[in-house]
Amino acid sequence: MAGLPKNTILVAIFLGAAYYSQAQNDGNLESEAFRIKSIYETALQNGQSHTWLRDMASQVGHRLSGSKGAERAIAYTKNILDSLQLDTVWLQPCLVPRWTRGEKELVQIKDSPSFGSRNFHALALGNSIGTGPSGLEAEVIEVLHLDSLRAMPENAVRGKIVFFNRPLDETLINTGHAYGGAVDQRWAGPRIAAEKGAVAAVVRSMTTSLDTFPHTGSTEYSVVGPNIPAVAISTVDAEFLGDLLDHETVHLYIRTTCLMMDSVTSYNVIGQINGQDRSDEIILVGGHLDSWDVGHGAHDDGSGCVQSMEVMYLLRKTGYVPRRSIRCVLFMNEENGLAGAKAYSEISNKNGEFHLAAIESDAGGFRPLGFGCGAESSLQESYLKSVNSWWHLLEPYGLILSPGGGGADIGPLRTQGGMLFGMRVDSQRYFDYHHTHEDTIDKVHPRELKLGAAAMTALVTLIDTFASRIYE
């Protein structure tokens, strides 16, 4: 049956998994439970992830795509993977955008009748153009929803600064869902404002916290223009500005000198342990190596990178011999372009590779709560049913399986027909640090980070152990 089209046999990759356990690797549930226990003990006693993350913070720092920091990060992580005695380690080229923030941003209320002047805590949004050295000044109008902006007549927007002030929904337990419900104003708001004739955009920072830390992040620009400068201000400043607009006309002065330059070649960093008898089937673990140019990028996504490297370390340290190839991929340029993910999937598809599973960690290095599992819609139900047949082995470690999973970097692999897993963590504090100066190594707890690496490693071994194809 080796000649059958791949999509014909993928539907049943995991069917019968519970009955297959006697013949796969060590084979029985008891031995798998002992293996998982050994993985956790090794991670907690001898894990290297926090040491690597600490060194990355001190030796590399932030690592925006195309920057010297990104170059240092590539060299550092490749050196770590080289030291783990993997079967192969390589760099995969990708063309990435190169954006620079320039001088410190200035966002200032000018001559308020009731308040005078006030400087805001601000960061330019990633990929934004600058105002130029002279800056700009204009009246501010507040908008809560993109549809409201679209409905405004152009003469109400032209020449103005559009202030997007919709907060994250604090009633949502999942802070990722709250972020997803508000981030459209940062991503698409400046472009729509520009189309309406605005001269600049100001966005409330994407966090549930009320603080003075501005949050950067990528914004979408039109390839044909017009485009306008875009900045984020802290939630404290956003509250102040919103209240002031209820009582008077407000003018802001904005000065930024950020600039988009020519794209440059960068690299994904990849390491692999070859499978013993299913080497053509790949189980991927990964995170994104780039970060914004503020803070250390410790949670976003230094944590995911060192956890993925730790998976390879733990497999070697515990003597696990995989049937399938286990691949660690540190993707470049997730933050402002996804160039690394696109290049990886294109090369993978060109080479006819099949990713049986891809596991992404990009939610911070907090306590792991489980994994979401996603796939092509026609495969999702059967995959979940099969994985559930052995998931009880992970339940003693507080891990829950839920439908829907993956991540931005592994998303393009969905078309190969495998499973996509996204690690889910206790994310209540994540968006306090996300895309800010506060995303530093001291915010990452070593034990929580190691628990996440152990969870990923255990999932890798269980997928490798229990996966089967219907023709076996």
Secondary structure in CASP SS format (residue, H / E / C, confidence):
PFRMAT SS
TARGET T0000
AUTHOR 0000-0000-0000
METHOD secondary structure of the structure
MODEL  1
M C 1.00
A C 1.00
G C 1.00
L C 1.00
P C 1.00
K H 1.00
N H 1.00
T H 1.00
I H 1.00
L H 1.00
V C 1.00
A C 1.00
I C 1.00
F C 1.00
L C 1.00
G C 1.00
A H 1.00
A H 1.00
Y H 1.00
Y H 1.00
S H 1.00
Q H 1.00
A H 1.00
Q C 1.00
N C 1.00
D C 1.00
G C 1.00
N C 1.00
L H 1.00
E H 1.00
S H 1.00
E H 1.00
A H 1.00
F H 1.00
R H 1.00
I H 1.00
K H 1.00
S H 1.00
I H 1.00
Y H 1.00
E H 1.00
T H 1.00
A H 1.00
L H 1.00
Q H 1.00
N H 1.00
G C 1.00
Q C 1.00
S H 1.00
H H 1.00
T H 1.00
W H 1.00
L H 1.00
R H 1.00
D H 1.00
M H 1.00
A H 1.00
S H 1.00
Q H 1.00
V C 1.00
G C 1.00
H C 1.00
R C 1.00
L C 1.00
S C 1.00
G C 1.00
S C 1.00
K H 1.00
G H 1.00
A H 1.00
E H 1.00
R H 1.00
A H 1.00
I H 1.00
A H 1.00
Y H 1.00
T H 1.00
K H 1.00
N H 1.00
I H 1.00
L H 1.00
D H 1.00
S H 1.00
L C 1.00
Q C 1.00
L C 1.00
D C 1.00
T E 1.00
V E 1.00
W E 1.00
L E 1.00
Q E 1.00
P E 1.00
C E 1.00
L E 1.00
V E 1.00
P E 1.00
R E 1.00
W E 1.00
T E 1.00
R C 1.00
G C 1.00
E C 1.00
K C 1.00
E C 1.00
L E 1.00
V E 1.00
Q E 1.00
I E 1.00
K E 1.00
D E 1.00
S E 1.00
P C 1.00
S C 1.00
F C 1.00
G E 1.00
S E 1.00
R E 1.00
N E 1.00
F C 1.00
H C 1.00
A E 1.00
L E 1.00
A E 1.00
L C 1.00
G E 1.00
N C 1.00
S C 1.00
I C 1.00
G C 1.00
T C 1.00
G C 1.00
P C 1.00
S C 1.00
G C 1.00
L E 1.00
E E 1.00
A E 1.00
E E 1.00
V E 1.00
I E 1.00
E E 1.00
V E 1.00
L C 1.00
H C 1.00
L H 1.00
D H 1.00
S H 1.00
L H 1.00
R H 1.00
A H 1.00
M C 1.00
P C 1.00
E H 1.00
N H 1.00
A H 1.00
V H 1.00
R C 1.00
G C 1.00
K C 1.00
I E 1.00
V E 1.00
F E 1.00
F E 1.00
N C 1.00
R C 1.00
P C 1.00
L C 1.00
D C 1.00
E C 1.00
T C 1.00
L C 1.00
I C 1.00
N C 1.00
T H 1.00
G H 1.00
H H 1.00
A H 1.00
Y H 1.00
G H 1.00
G C 1.00
A C 1.00
V C 1.00
D H 1.00
Q H 1.00
R H 1.00
W H 1.00
A C 1.00
G H 1.00
P H 1.00
R H 1.00
I H 1.00
A H 1.00
A H 1.00
E H 1.00
K C 1.00
G C 1.00
A C 1.00
V C 1.00
A E 1.00
A E 1.00
V E 1.00
V E 1.00
R E 1.00
S C 1.00
M C 1.00
T C 1.00
T C 1.00
S C 1.00
L C 1.00
D C 1.00
T C 1.00
F C 1.00
P C 1.00
H C 1.00
T C 1.00
G C 1.00
S E 1.00
T C 1.00
E C 1.00
Y C 1.00
S C 1.00
V C 1.00
V C 1.00
G C 1.00
P C 1.00
N C 1.00
I C 1.00
P C 1.00
A E 1.00
V E 1.00
A E 1.00
I E 1.00
S C 1.00
T H 1.00
V H 1.00
D H 1.00
A H 1.00
E H 1.00
F H 1.00
L H 1.00
G H 1.00
D H 1.00
L H 1.00
L H 1.00
D C 1.00
H C 1.00
E C 1.00
T C 1.00
V C 1.00
H E 1.00
L E 1.00
Y E 1.00
I E 1.00
R E 1.00
T C 1.00
T C 1.00
C C 1.00
L E 1.00
M E 1.00
M E 1.00
D E 1.00
S E 1.00
V E 1.00
T E 1.00
S E 1.00
Y E 1.00
N E 1.00
V E 1.00
I E 1.00
G E 1.00
Q E 1.00
I E 1.00
N C 1.00
G C 1.00
Q C 1.00
D C 1.00
R E 1.00
S E 1.00
D E 1.00
E E 1.00
I E 1.00
I E 1.00
L E 1.00
V E 1.00
G E 1.00
G E 1.00
H E 1.00
L C 1.00
D C 1.00
S C 1.00
W C 1.00
D C 1.00
V C 1.00
G C 1.00
H C 1.00
G C 1.00
A H 1.00
H H 1.00
D H 1.00
D H 1.00
G H 1.00
S H 1.00
G H 1.00
C H 1.00
V H 1.00
Q H 1.00
S H 1.00
M H 1.00
E H 1.00
V H 1.00
M H 1.00
Y H 1.00
L H 1.00
L H 1.00
R H 1.00
K H 1.00
T C 1.00
G C 1.00
Y C 1.00
V C 1.00
P C 1.00
R C 1.00
R E 1.00
S E 1.00
I E 1.00
R E 1.00
C E 1.00
V E 1.00
L E 1.00
F E 1.00
M C 1.00
N C 1.00
E C 1.00
E C 1.00
N C 1.00
G C 1.00
L C 1.00
A H 1.00
G H 1.00
A H 1.00
K H 1.00
A H 1.00
Y H 1.00
S H 1.00
E H 1.00
I H 1.00
S H 1.00
N H 1.00
K H 1.00
N C 1.00
G C 1.00
E C 1.00
F E 1.00
H E 1.00
L E 1.00
A E 1.00
A E 1.00
I E 1.00
E E 1.00
S C 1.00
D C 1.00
A C 1.00
G C 1.00
G C 1.00
F C 1.00
R C 1.00
P E 1.00
L E 1.00
G E 1.00
F E 1.00
G E 1.00
C E 1.00
G E 1.00
A C 1.00
E C 1.00
S H 1.00
S H 1.00
L H 1.00
Q H 1.00
E H 1.00
S H 1.00
Y H 1.00
L H 1.00
K H 1.00
S H 1.00
V H 1.00
N H 1.00
S C 1.00
W C 1.00
W H 1.00
H H 1.00
L H 1.00
L C 1.00
E H 1.00
P H 1.00
Y H 1.00
G C 1.00
L C 1.00
I E 1.00
L E 1.00
S E 1.00
P E 1.00
G C 1.00
G C 1.00
G C 1.00
G C 1.00
A C 1.00
D C 1.00
I C 1.00
G H 1.00
P H 1.00
L H 1.00
R H 1.00
T H 1.00
Q H 1.00
G C 1.00
G C 1.00
M E 1.00
L E 1.00
F E 1.00
G E 1.00
M E 1.00
R E 1.00
V E 1.00
D C 1.00
S C 1.00
Q C 1.00
R C 1.00
Y H 1.00
F H 1.00
D H 1.00
Y H 1.00
H C 1.00
H C 1.00
T C 1.00
H C 1.00
E C 1.00
D C 1.00
T C 1.00
I H 1.00
D H 1.00
K H 1.00
V C 1.00
H C 1.00
P H 1.00
R H 1.00
E H 1.00
L H 1.00
K H 1.00
L H 1.00
G H 1.00
A H 1.00
A H 1.00
A H 1.00
M H 1.00
T H 1.00
A H 1.00
L H 1.00
V H 1.00
T H 1.00
L H 1.00
I H 1.00
D H 1.00
T H 1.00
F H 1.00
A C 1.00
S C 1.00
R C 1.00
I C 1.00
Y C 1.00
E C 1.00
END
